[in-house]
Amino acid sequence: MSGYGFPTLLQYSRLTNAAADLKSRAEQARTEMVTGRIADLKAELGGKVGDVHLLSKAISDVTARQDAATRALGRAQASQTALTLSEDGIVTMGADILSAVGQNHEPSINIAGTKAKLQLDAAISAFNTRYEGRSLFSGDAADLPALADAETLLTDIRAIFTGAADNAQLQTDLDFYFNDPAGGFETTIYTGGTGDAARTEIADGELVDYSAKADEQAVRDLLRHLATVVVADEQTGFVDRNEALSTAAGGLIQASSDIIAVRARIGASEERIAAAQTRLEAEETAYSLTYNEHTARDPYEAATRMQQIESQLEASYIVTSRISLLSLANYLR
């Protein structure tokens, strides 16, 4: 038979429920103390909770655009670095070749050929640069390298030299190779995609194109003239060798200017991205301030409330334990 009656049992049940409620409130206060946020927004804000959720979504959207803009700016900056490396020193190289040809100075021509080979390797490596695992100059095929290796290109150019009777035919054959859709550059050397890389949305409806491709004319011309210098240095028996070298030297000087134009285009996109980042930062700050006004909880106030609740909870446990010990024998003592 039970040691205590129905009224005592009812009181015990009420105290147990009260203790559970106090425990839940203490946990909520502890959470608010740690996070600095209201734990139960619906209970605290009532009908305004929908506005707070909209603010939270707006902050998430802005943060996502900030991340996208940061990645886009990083890719643009990496592209600028690669483009700089691709044309580093080629204006001087072109001038040196023209000087060496004018003096018919073979050692200087040989040095130019060696430098051209090194720069060709550097340029192809630069155009195959990857950023965050994606090729920078492969257009919409970012999983693929942009260009085949330098030796593959040089092998093709050597064959063109072998088949050319003079510089005029050489230039015609090089035009076909580099510029015709059926030429070797399109079919063998450029290995990226046919379309452009996806643009990035930096604001509502505002898209920015910050990329370049290794099949752009400036890149084709740069590789063409570097490869021509390398092979012309080798082909000492070519009838119009000096004329071919002079043509390539002038082409290198122009290619440098064309690459700089590509860099300027990307630079304009960088400015737009940077401006968008400033706007997004201002938006994020404004939304966050408003969100904090509605959802912030003073950690000190939450800690004080938690201590008060824990004191009540402790008292409740003491009373509950005493009731649980009540029996007729204990009552008669």
C-alpha positions in Angstrom: 0.0 0.0 0.0 1.3 3.5 -0.8 3.0 5.5 1.9 1.3 8.8 1.1 -2.2 9.8 0.0 -3.7 11.4 -3.0 -3.3 15.1 -2.0 0.4 14.5 -1.4 0.7 12.6 -4.7 -0.9 15.5 -6.5 1.4 18.0 -4.9 4.4 15.8 -5.8 3.3 15.6 -9.4 2.9 19.4 -9.6 6.3 20.0 -8.1 7.8 17.5 -10.6 6.2 19.4 -13.5 7.4 22.7 -12.1 10.9 21.4 -11.8 10.8 20.2 -15.4 9.7 23.6 -16.5 12.4 25.3 -14.4 15.0 22.9 -15.9 13.9 23.9 -19.5 14.0 27.6 -18.7 17.5 27.2 -17.2 18.7 25.4 -20.3 17.2 28.2 -22.4 18.9 30.8 -20.3 22.2 28.9 -20.6 21.9 28.8 -24.4 21.2 32.5 -24.5 24.2 33.2 -22.2 26.5 31.3 -24.6 25.1 32.5 -28.0 23.9 36.0 -27.1 20.7 35.2 -29.0 17.1 34.8 -27.9 16.5 31.0 -27.8 12.8 31.0 -28.5 12.1 33.7 -31.1 8.5 32.8 -31.6 7.6 33.1 -27.9 9.6 36.3 -27.5 8.7 38.2 -30.7 5.2 36.9 -31.5 4.0 38.2 -34.8 7.3 39.9 -35.6 9.1 36.6 -35.9 8.4 36.4 -39.6 10.2 39.7 -40.2 13.2 38.3 -38.3 13.3 35.2 -40.5 13.2 37.5 -43.6 16.1 39.4 -42.2 18.0 36.2 -41.6 17.4 35.1 -45.2 18.6 38.5 -46.5 21.8 38.1 -44.5 22.4 34.6 -45.9 21.8 35.9 -49.4 24.3 38.8 -49.0 26.8 36.4 -47.4 26.5 34.0 -50.4 27.1 36.9 -52.8 30.1 38.1 -50.8 31.6 34.6 -51.0 30.9 34.5 -54.8 32.5 38.0 -55.2 35.5 37.0 -53.2 36.0 33.9 -55.3 35.5 35.8 -58.5 38.0 38.5 -57.4 40.5 35.8 -56.5 40.2 34.2 -60.0 40.5 37.5 -61.7 43.7 38.3 -59.7 45.1 34.9 -60.5 44.3 35.4 -64.2 46.1 38.8 -64.1 49.2 37.1 -62.6 49.2 34.4 -65.3 48.8 36.9 -68.1 51.7 39.0 -66.8 53.9 35.9 -66.7 52.9 34.9 -70.2 54.2 38.1 -71.8 56.9 39.0 -69.4 59.9 40.5 -71.3 58.6 39.7 -74.8 58.8 43.4 -75.9 62.5 43.4 -75.1 62.8 40.0 -76.7 61.3 41.3 -79.9 63.6 44.3 -80.0 66.6 42.1 -79.4 65.7 39.8 -82.2 65.3 42.7 -84.6 68.7 44.0 -83.6 70.3 40.5 -83.9 68.8 40.0 -87.4 69.8 43.4 -88.5 73.4 42.7 -87.5 73.1 39.1 -88.8 74.6 38.1 -85.4 74.0 34.3 -85.0 75.0 34.0 -81.3 72.4 36.7 -80.4 69.8 34.8 -82.5 70.6 31.6 -80.7 70.2 33.4 -77.3 66.8 34.7 -78.5 65.7 31.2 -79.5 66.7 29.9 -76.1 64.8 32.7 -74.4 61.8 32.2 -76.6 61.6 28.5 -75.7 61.7 29.3 -72.0 59.1 31.9 -72.4 56.9 29.6 -74.5 57.0 27.0 -71.7 56.2 29.7 -69.1 53.3 31.0 -71.1 51.7 27.6 -71.6 52.2 26.9 -67.9 50.6 30.2 -67.1 47.6 29.6 -69.3 47.1 26.2 -67.7 46.9 27.8 -64.2 44.2 26.4 -61.9 42.5 28.3 -59.1 40.5 26.4 -56.5 40.8 23.3 -58.7 39.4 25.0 -61.8 41.3 26.0 -65.0 41.4 29.8 -65.4 41.6 29.9 -69.2 39.6 26.9 -70.3 36.2 28.6 -70.6 33.2 26.5 -69.8 35.4 23.3 -69.5 37.1 24.4 -66.3 38.0 20.7 -65.4 40.3 20.5 -68.5 43.7 22.1 -69.1 43.6 25.0 -71.5 46.6 24.1 -73.7 48.6 21.1 -74.8 52.3 21.0 -74.0 54.9 23.2 -75.7 56.6 20.3 -77.5 53.4 19.3 -79.3 53.1 22.9 -80.6 56.7 23.0 -81.7 56.5 19.7 -83.5 53.6 21.1 -85.6 55.4 24.4 -86.3 58.6 22.5 -87.4 56.4 20.6 -89.9 55.0 23.9 -91.2 58.6 25.3 -91.7 59.6 22.2 -93.5 56.7 22.5 -96.0 57.1 26.3 -96.6 59.0 27.5 -99.6 59.5 31.1 -98.3 58.3 33.4 -95.6 55.1 34.4 -97.4 54.0 30.8 -97.6 55.1 30.3 -94.0 52.9 33.1 -92.7 50.0 31.8 -94.8 50.4 28.3 -93.3 50.8 29.8 -89.8 47.6 31.8 -90.3 45.7 28.7 -91.1 47.2 26.7 -88.3 46.5 29.3 -85.6 43.3 31.1 -86.9 41.3 28.6 -88.9 38.7 26.4 -87.1 40.2 23.4 -88.9 43.8 24.4 -88.0 46.0 22.7 -85.6 45.6 25.2 -82.8 41.8 24.5 -82.6 42.1 20.8 -83.1 45.2 20.0 -81.1 46.6 22.8 -79.0 43.6 24.4 -77.4 42.0 21.8 -75.2 39.5 23.9 -73.2 35.8 24.5 -73.8 34.1 26.3 -76.7 32.0 28.5 -74.4 32.9 31.2 -71.9 33.2 30.5 -68.2 30.1 31.2 -66.2 29.6 34.8 -65.0 29.2 35.7 -61.3 26.2 37.5 -59.9 27.6 40.3 -57.6 24.2 42.0 -57.1 20.6 41.4 -57.8 20.6 40.8 -61.6 24.2 42.2 -62.0 26.5 39.7 -63.6 30.2 40.2 -64.2 32.5 38.4 -66.6 36.0 38.3 -65.2 37.6 35.6 -67.2 39.8 35.1 -70.3 40.3 32.1 -72.6 43.5 30.6 -74.0 41.9 30.6 -77.5 41.6 34.4 -77.6 43.5 36.1 -80.5 46.0 37.7 -78.2 47.0 34.3 -76.8 47.1 32.6 -80.3 49.4 35.4 -81.6 51.7 35.2 -78.5 52.2 31.5 -78.9 52.5 31.7 -82.6 55.4 34.2 -82.6 57.2 32.6 -79.6 57.1 29.2 -81.4 58.2 30.7 -84.7 61.3 32.2 -83.0 62.2 28.9 -81.4 61.9 26.9 -84.7 63.5 29.6 -86.8 66.5 29.5 -84.6 66.7 25.8 -85.3 66.0 26.0 -89.0 69.3 27.7 -90.1 68.8 26.5 -93.7 65.3 28.1 -94.2 65.6 30.4 -97.1 63.8 33.3 -95.5 64.9 32.6 -91.9 65.8 36.2 -91.1 62.6 37.5 -92.6 60.6 35.0 -90.5 62.5 36.0 -87.4 61.8 39.7 -88.1 58.1 39.0 -88.6 57.9 37.1 -85.4 59.8 39.8 -83.5 57.3 42.4 -84.6 54.5 40.0 -83.7 55.8 39.6 -80.2 55.8 43.4 -79.6 52.2 43.6 -80.8 51.2 40.5 -78.8 52.4 42.1 -75.6 50.2 45.1 -76.3 47.2 42.7 -77.0 47.8 40.8 -73.8 47.9 44.0 -71.8 44.5 44.9 -73.4 43.1 41.6 -72.1 44.5 42.5 -68.6 42.8 45.9 -68.8 39.5 44.2 -69.6 39.9 41.9 -66.6 41.0 44.9 -64.5 37.7 46.7 -65.3 35.8 43.6 -64.0 38.0 43.6 -60.9 36.9 47.2 -60.2 33.2 46.2 -60.5 33.7 43.3 -58.2 35.5 45.4 -55.6 32.7 48.0 -55.8 30.1 45.3 -55.3 32.0 44.0 -52.3 31.8 47.4 -50.7 28.1 47.6 -51.3 27.5 44.1 -50.0 29.5 44.8 -46.9 27.3 47.8 -46.2 24.2 45.7 -46.8 25.4 43.0 -44.5 26.1 45.5 -41.8 22.7 47.1 -42.0 20.8 43.8 -42.0 22.9 42.5 -39.1 22.3 45.5 -37.0 18.6 45.3 -37.5 18.7 41.5 -36.9 20.6 42.0 -33.7 18.2 44.6 -32.4 15.4 42.0 -32.6 17.3 38.8 -31.6 20.2 39.8 -29.3 20.2 38.8 -25.6 22.5 40.4 -23.1 24.7 37.5 -21.9 25.0 39.1 -18.4 21.2 39.3 -18.1 20.9 35.7 -19.3 23.5 34.5 -16.7 21.7 36.3 -13.9 18.4 34.8 -14.9 20.0 31.3 -15.1 21.4 31.6 -11.6 17.9 32.6 -10.3 16.2 29.7 -12.1 18.9 27.3 -10.8 18.3 28.5 -7.2 14.5 27.9 -7.7 15.2 24.5 -9.3 17.4 23.5 -6.4 14.7 24.4 -3.9 12.2 22.5 -5.9 14.3 19.4 -5.9 14.6 19.6 -2.1 10.9 20.0 -1.6 10.1 17.2 -4.1 12.6 14.8 -2.4 11.0 15.5 1.0 7.5 14.8 -0.2 8.7 11.6 -1.8 9.9 10.4 1.6 6.5 11.0 3.4 4.9 8.0 4.9 2.6 7.3 7.9 5.5 6.1 10.0 7.5 9.2 9.2 4.5 11.4 9.9 3.9 9.8 13.4 7.5 10.3 14.5 
